[in-house]
Amino acid sequence: MPDIISPGTKRGIPGNIEMPLAIERLPNGNTLIADAGDEAGFGSEIIEIDMVGNIVWSYNEGLRFAHSGRRLKNGNTLITDTTNNRLLEVTSDKRIVLNSDEWGDGTGKLSDGSHLHYPNEAFELEDGTFLVTDRNNDRCIQVDREGNVLWSFDKEVQHPHNANPLQNGNILISDSDGNRILEINRNKEIVWSYGDGNIETLWWPRSAIRLENGNTMITDSKNHRIIEVSPEGEIVWKFQTEHIDKFYITHATKDDTFLIACTDGHHQVIEVDRAGNIVWLFRNYRRPFPIYSRLTNGFFKEIDEDGLPKHWILATRLSEGGGKLIWDKENKPRPCPGLEFDRSGALFLQQAIKVKAGEVYKVAAEIKTIDVKGSAAVHIDFFDAYGGSLYHVITEMPSGTLFTGTNDWTLDSFEAKVPDRSTYAELRLFLNDKGKVFIRNLMFHKV
C-alpha cells in the first residue's frame, strides 16, 4: 500500500471553491463566485455566499470550467459555461431558460454561422442583450437571446478575457495575449489604451474596470498585481501579496473596496481596501488529491478502474475540452502511459509528493514523442502549505528537456532544489498543443 501523508477529499464537493475566476458583490450584500473546479475537471459551479460564508445558492449541473456568473436584472444568473462553449441563463430554482446550444435550430450556431468558442465573460446590457467575450474566436460580440450577432469587434485582439460595458457606451476590453487594455467605441475605434504588448508593462491582463474617478483598475494576472491607472497612463495605486497570487478579476464595491479572485495562489476570494488591508476573505478549499510520501507507481505497473495509472491524476482543467490519456501497448515489458492532445491548451499527468525545503531531488524518465507541435516534458511545481504554487509562470518550474516534433525513447534527467515554504510537489508529465507523448521508468529521489 502506498504511504499517504495526507489524503484528498471527494472530487466535486458542492461549494468547495477550488479556482475562483469571477466575483460580484450583489445588492443584497452577498457575493457571487464562479468556480472553475479542480485539476481533473470536477466541481465547476456558481455559488452565492453571505458575508459570513454561508452558501445560500449554487448551480453546478453539467458545468465545465465555468468562467463567469452574473446576476441579471430579472434575478436569473447568466453563466459562461466555458469548456462547454455555451451561455446559460438559470433561474433561482435552477431551471435553464436560455441555452446557447439551442441557437441555430439546435446547432449552437449564431446568426453569422459561427459557434461560441471558449466564452469567458458575459454581461447583460441595458437593452437586455449580452456582451460576450468569445475568447478563442478572438472577438467581443453583442448577441440577443436568439443568438443574433448585433455587433462584433474582432480586430487587433488576441484571446481577450473580459469586455466590460462602460457608462459612456464604450467597451473596455482586456486583450490578454496582446498584453493591453483597449477602450473602443461603437464604431470600433480605439479611443484609449494601456499597455504596449511588453510583459513588463502588462502580462496577460485578465480584466479591467472603469472606476468612478475615471481611472482604470487592471487585473494584471501574470505580473501578480492589481494596478489603478490614470487616463494619462500613470499607475496611482497597486496591490500585491507577499506570496504569489495569479489574480483573475477585480470587482469594485460601493464601499470603495475591491473584491479579487485569487486562483493559482490560495484558492480564495479576498476583499481589500486602499491601504492594502484584507477586510474580508472567503476560503473553504479542500484539497481533492492525496499527497504521497514518495513517488508511487513510477513504473506505471498498476492501473485503476478508470484505465489511468493508479495514484496518478489526469489534469484536464486547462485543456479547453481536449486531450486524453493513451497507452503504448506495444511497449515491453508492459504498456506505458502517454498523453494525446488535439488543440491549444495544456494537459498534465501528475502526482503530489511530500518534499522538504532545501532538499535536492533528481528526476529521471524515458520520454517518446510523436508529432508534438508545441512542447512536452517532465516538470515539477512546488506548493506552499495553503496549496499555492511558488512559481510565477510554468516556464520557471524545474523541468527536463522540452521535446518537440517526433523523438524516439530518450532518457532525460534533471535536478531540482525545493524552494523555501514548499510542503509538497506536483511531479508532472505535460503536453502543450497538438501531439502525443509517452513516459516510462520514471524515478524521483533525494540526492
N, C-alpha and C positions, 0 to 999 in steps of 0.2 A: 504494500500500500504506500502511496506517496506521502511524504511528510508535509502536511499542510500547516503553514504558520498561521494563516488567517483565512477562514472560509469566506466565500462570497454569499450573496443573497440570491433569492429567486429573481430571474430576469423579468423585466416589465412590470414591476410592482407599481400599481396606480399611485400617483402622487409623488413618486421618488424622482426628484429633479436631478438629471444627470448632465445635460448640456443645454442650459437656458440660452435661447437665441433671440427672443424678443420679449419686451415687457411693456406694460401700460398701466398707469395708475388711473383707476376708474373713478367716476364722480362719487361713488359711494365710499371711497377710501380704500377699497380692495385693490389688489394687484393681479393683473392677468399676465401669465407667463406661458410662452411657447417653449416646450422642451423637445429637443431632437432625439432623445433616447440614448441608449448605451452603445458600446462599440460594436456589438453584434446586431444592431438594428432593432432592438426591442425597446418598448417603453416610451415611444414618442407620444406626446399628449399636450393638451392645453389645459391649464389649471387656473382657477381663481382662488386666491387666498386672502384672508382678512389680515389685519395688522398684527395679530399675534400668531399668524402662521397656520390657522385652521383652513383646510381645504373646503370651500363652500360650493365649488362647481368644478367639473372636469369633463373632458371629452377625449377619448383615445381610440375610438372604433376605426381600425384599419389605417391609422396614420403611419406614414413612413418619413422620418426626418422632416417633420413639420417645422417651418421656419418662423411663421408668424401667426398670431391670433389677435384680431382686432374686434372690439365690441362696436356693433353698428347702432345707428340711431333707433332702430326698431327693437333693440335688446338682443338680437341674434349675434352670433360670433362668426366672423369671416376668417377662414383658415387657409393658409398656403400649405397644402399637403405636398411638399416639395418633391420627394423622390417618386411619388405617385403622379407627378406632373399635372396637378389639378387644383382648383379652388373649390372650397366647400363653404356653404352658409348653413349654420347649425342653430337650431332654436334652443331655448333654455332647458326644454325637456328632451334635448338631444335628437331631434328629428332633423334630417337633412332636407332642406328646402331648396338648395341650389347645389348642383354638382356639375362642374365644367365638363366632365366626361360625357354628359348628355347633350352638349352642344354639337352642332353639325349632324343632326339625326343619329346621335349616339356614337359618333366617331371621336368626339372631343375636339373636332376642328373648329377654329374660329372662322369668321367670315372671310378672311384673307387666305384661307386654305392652310394656315399653319396650325400647329398644336403647341400649347404651353410646354416649355422645356426647362424644368427646374425653376419654377417660380419661387422667389424668395420673400417677397413682401407685397401686401395688397392693402390699399386704403380706400375707404368709401369717400367719394366726392359729394359736394353739396347736392348735386342732381341725382344722387343715388347710383351713379355708375362707379366703376372701380378703376383705380390707378394701380397697375400691376408691374412689378419688376420681373421681367421674363429673362432670367439671367443667362441661360445657355443659348438663347436666341439673340443675345447682345442687344437688348432693347427695353424700353419702358413703353407700356401701352395703356390706353384707356379703353375699357370694354364695358358694354352694358350686360344686363343679366341674361341675355340670349346669346352672348358670345360675339356680338358685332364689334369689330375694331373701329373705334371712333377717332382715334388719334394714336400716333406712334412716333417715338424718337429712337432711331436705330442707327445713328451715325456717331462715330467718334467715341463709342463706349465699349469697354471690354469687360464682360461678366459683371454688370452692375448688380449691387445687392439691395439698394434701398432707393426708392424715389418718393420724396416727401412733397406733398402739395403745400404751397405757400399761400399766405393771405392775399398777396398781390396777383394770384393766378398763375404765377410761375411754378416751376418744379425744380426741386433740389435733388440732384442725382449723385449717388455715391458710385463713381466709376472705379470699381475696386481694383481690377487688374491694370487699369490705366493710372492708378495712384493719384486720382484727382477727385475733387468735388466740383460739379458743374451746376450752375443755375441757368435754366433755359426758359424762354418764353414760349407761348403757344405757336409762334412762328418758327420754332425750332432753332432759335438763335441763342448762342451762349452770351449771357449778359453779365455773368460773374463766374469766377473760378478760383480755386485754390489748389495748389499742388502742381508740380512741373513734371510729374512722372518719375521723379527720383525718390528712391525709398528713404533717403534721409529726410525728405520733406513729409511725405505721406507714404505709408506702406500698407496696401490692402485696406483702405478705409471702408468700413462696413456700413456706416450710417452718418447722416448729417441732419441737424435740425436748426431752424432759424429761431433765435431767441427774441423776446420782446424788445430787447435793447438794440436789435439789428445785427448783433454778432451771430456767428455760426458755430455751433458745437459739433465737433467732428470726433467720431469714434475711430481712432487710428489704430486698427487692430493689431497688426504685426509689429508696430512700434510700441505696443502695450501701453497706450496712454489715451486720455481724453483731452482734447485741446479746444479752447474757445478762441476763435479768430475774428478780428475786426473786419469791417468791409475793406479796409486797406491792406489786409493780409497780415496783420500783426497778431502774434499769439499773446493774449492778455490773461489767460488762465490755463492751468494744466493740472491734471490729476493722474498720478501713477501710484502703484503699490510697491512695497519693498520686494515682494516676490513677483514672479512672472504671471501676469494675467493677460489672456487674449480677450480683450473686451469686444463684444459683438454689437451692442446697440446701447444708446443713451436716450433716456426719456426725461424731459423737464417736467417737474411737478409745479403746482400752484404755490408751493411753499419755498420756491427758489432753491430746491434741492434737485439732485439728479439720480434717477434710477439707472443702474448699469448692470447688464447681463455679463457675467464672467464665466467663460467656458473652459478653456484649457487650464485655467487657474484652479479654482477650488469649488467648481460646480455650484455656484451661488449667485444670488441677486443681492446687490448692495445699493444703499441709498446714501449719498454723500452730500455734505454741504460745501459752501465755498471755502471753508477753512480746511477742507480735506478730511473732515471727520466722518466716519461711518456712523450715521444716525439710525440706520435700520439695516437688518441683514436677514435674508432667508436662505437657509441651507438645511436640507434634510437628506442629504446624499447617503445612500447605502451601496457600497461597492458590490457590483454584481459578479465578480470573478474571484476565485481563491488566489492566495499568494503561497507559493511553494518554497520550501527551504533550500531546494537546489533544482537544477534543470531536471525535468521529469519527462520521460518518453522522448528523449532527444534522437533516438534512432527510429522513432515512429513505428515501433512494433505493434502497439496497441491501437485499436480503432474503436470508437464509441458507436452507439446505436444509430447516430445520425450520419455515419460514414466519415467523421472527422478524426484526425489523430487525437487520441484520448489525452485529456488535460490541456489541450490547445483550444484557442478561440479563433474563429474566423471573423475578423473585424471588418464589417461592411459599411459602417456608418458614413464613411467618406467616399464610397464607391459610386454614388449617384445612380444606384439601381442596377449596376452591372457587376460582373465578376463572380467567380465560383471557385471552390476547391476541387482539384482534379488529382488523379493518381496515375503515376507511371507504372503500369502493371507489368511492363517488360523488364523493369529493374530487378537485378539479382543481388542478394538472395531473397529480397522481399520488395513489394511495391513501395514507392516513396511518394510523398505528397507534393503538390505544387499548386500554384495559383494561375488562373486564366482570366484575362480581363479584355473587355471589348470596347472601352471608351476612356475618356479622360477621367481622372479621379485617382483614388488610392485604395489599395486593398492590402490587408495585413493578415498573417497567420502569427499569433502571438501567445506568449505565456508570461505570467507575472512571477518574479523570483525575488526572494528577500536578499538584500545586499547591505553592506555596511560602508558608511562614508570613509573614504581614504583608501579602501582596498582596490586592488587592480585585478581585473578579470580578463581572461583570454577567451575569445570566441573563435571556433573553427568549424567549418562546414564545407561540404561539396555542393556546388551550385551548377545548374544547367539551365540555359535559356533558349527560347525559340521565338524568333521574330519580335523581340521586345522593342517597341517604338520609343518608349521613354527610358525608364531605368528599373533595375531590380537589384536588391541587395539584402544582406542581413544587417540590422542595426539595433541599437539599444536606446531606449528612452528611460530616464531616471525620474522618480517622483518623490515628492515630499510626503509628510505624514497626513496631509489633507487631500492627497490624490492629485496634486498639481505638478505638471511637468516642469522640469528645471531648465528647459531649453526654450529659446525664443522661437526658433523655427526648426523644421525637421532636418535641414542641411547642417545644423550644428551638432546633431547627435552622433556619437561614435558609430562608425559604420565600416563595413568591409568594402570591397570593390563594387563600384557601380557598373553593373553589366548592362549592355545594350546589344540589340541585334540577336544573333544566334551564336551560342557558345556551348561546346561540349563540356562534360563534367570537369569542373575546375576546383581545386582545393583553395579555399580562401580563408584567411585568418586575420584577426586584429586584436588589439588590447584596448581596454577602457578603464580609466580610473573613476571610481564612484565619487561624484561631487558631494560637497557639504550639504547637509539637510536631506539627503536621499535616504529613503527607507526601503524602497523596492524598485525593481527594474522591470520593464517590459522588453523581452527579447523577441524580435520580430523578423520574419521574412516579409518584405514588402515589394509590391509591384505597382509602378506608376505608369499609367497609359497602357496601350494595347500590347498583347503578347502573352507568353507563358514562361513561368519559372518553376523549377523543381529543386528540392533540397533533400539531402540525406546526410547521415552521420554527423549530426550537429552536436557540438560539445561546448560547454560553458563552465569554466572552473577558475578558481582563485589562483593567481600567480604567486 
